[in-house]
Amino acid sequence: MSDAAVSLEDLLPAVLEIAVAAGDEIMRIYNRAGAASVEYKEGGSPLTEADRAAHELIVRRLAELPVVFPVLSEESDELDGQDRLSWARYWLVDPLDGTKEFIRRNGEFTVNIALIERGAPVLGVVYAPALDKAYWAARGVGAYSRCAGQAAVAIHVGSADAEPRRVVASRSHSDAKTEAFLNKLGRYELASVGSSLKLCLVAENGADVYPRFGPTMEWDTAAAQCVVECAGGVVCDFEGRPLQYNKADLLNPGFAVMPAGMKDWVVGKVRESVLM
């Protein structure tokens, strides 16, 4: 079947189903008696059997869809191949985002699946299996969430002039630059959350700003970036440019997430606090 014969709206339910199935596989291991086995990658990040199990399921199920695109996953054997730089469309997957949260058993981990087209996410699904909460979006379709068997609801970012600012930050990666940024905001409320749930909180008006100064990879953000953008928000670097995908090094720059109407204000505060 040709790409044109299957719309993003057609693909969304199937990709959501795949993310939920991967989440079920993760929870099978999460709920099992005894701790999951943990290894450590070359860079020091943890890898569990749940990461691998979810990766294998997602790759297999994506290959069964009516249209087939290449898959780049955090757990892919080959991440540095030059062939991928020519991909116009591909799946970008983090089978278990928030492995540290999985190990700590706080429930704040997600399955992230995004469809990238010419360097931008055009479809995204984020599923938090321990919370049984899903977020999904596609260009031209909108952004939605569903929690624990309830009906799906459309989501949208909050007001650009909310006071006090509700800031969400990483539970595992606090740093001095984030503190410097917070000190420039005036009145704010701070919440700490793991994984791509931080971006999704902004998308559903649960937070106003998520600043990220520390390192992240493209698979950490792509699916949730699509959700944010389709909900009326922005995910941009500190020059105000949207994050781009399929770069040679797969590394994200520092970035901020917020309603579109807050973009100039937030980027200005970043510059004022950190970059000047």
Beta strands, then each sheet from edge to edge (+ up, - down):
strand 1: 38-40
strand 2: 46-48
strand 3: 71-73
strand 4: 89-97
strand 5: 110-117
strand 6: 120-128
strand 7: 133-138
strand 8: 142-147
strand 9: 153-154
strand 10: 165-170
strand 11: 188-193
strand 12: 210-212
strand 13: 216-217
strand 14: 233-237
strand 15: 251-252
strand 16: 255-259
sheet 1: 1+ 2-
sheet 2: 3+ 4+ 5- 6+ 7- 8+ 9-
sheet 3: 10+ 11+
sheet 4: 12+ 16- 14+
sheet 5: 13+ 15-
end
